[in-house]
């Protein structure tokens, strides 16, 4: 099974803000206190992705139960060629993303 990692952190629409002065949890000398607020606006593409992830199931529970049953009954057959192809494809993707 190939895991699709379509969100590339290098091209993410969310940018990191610079760190604030001081230690975490430490109050500053009134700089940026209660009168200011931070806001983040997500891109339309990210909002669409977030909406799709929230509305879809993470996995197919019926399919998982079907596979569990097949394993228990000794009917589950692993296709090594398919596993190898998927592994090679994932490694290629990882290498390409690392070089980019």
N, C-alpha and C positions, 0 to 999 in steps of 0.2 A: 504494500500500500504506500502510495506516495503522499506525503504531506505537502500541501500547497502553501507556500509562504509568500503570498503575493504582495505583502506590504514590505517594501524595502526601506529600512531605516534611513538610508542615505538620501532617499527622495521623499521622505515623509513630510506631509504638509505641516506638521507640528514642529516648531523650532524650540530649542531649549533656551530658557532665559538665563541670564547670568546669575551666579550665586549671590545671595545677599551677604553683606558683611556680618561678621559675628559668628558665633557657634550655633548649631541647631538648638532650638528651644530657648535661646537667649534673647531677651528683649534688647532692642536697640535704643538709642537715645532719642526716641520720638520720631526718628526718620522713617517715613512710610508707615505711620501708625494708622489709627482708625479712620482717617479722612481719605485714604486711598483704597482702591480695590483692584484686584487683578481680574482680567477676563480673558477667556480663550474662545476663539471662534473656529470651529472645525470646518474644513473644506466640505463641499457638497459630496465629493467622492468618498471621503472618510465617513460622513454621516450616512451615506448609502450603505457602505460596508458594515458599519455598526448596526444599522437597522436590520440588514439581512442576517447578521450573526445572531442578533437577539431573537429573531423570529424563527430561526431554523434549529433543528435538533442537532446536538453535537454528534450523536451516533444513532444508528438504527438499532434499537433495543431488540426488535424481533429478529433481525439478522444475527445479532450477537447470540441470542438464545438458540437460534438454529445451528450456528457453528458449535456452540457448547454441546448441544445434543449430538451432533455428528461426531465430535471428538469422543464423547462418552461411549458412543456405540461403535467406535472404530471405523466409521465411514469417512472421516475427514481425510482428504488427500491433498498433499502440498505439491504444487507444481513448481519444481526448482527452477525451471527456465523463466517462469513469470517472476519469481522472487528475485532472481539474478538480474533480469531486465529492469525491474523496478529499482533495485539497489544501484545499478550502474547509472540509471537516469537521475536518481537523486544525487549521486556523487558528481555527475557532470554539472548539474544545476548549482551545487554548492561551490564547485571550482569556478564556474563562470561568475557567480555572484561575488566571490572573493576577489577575483581579478578586476572586477568593475569598480 
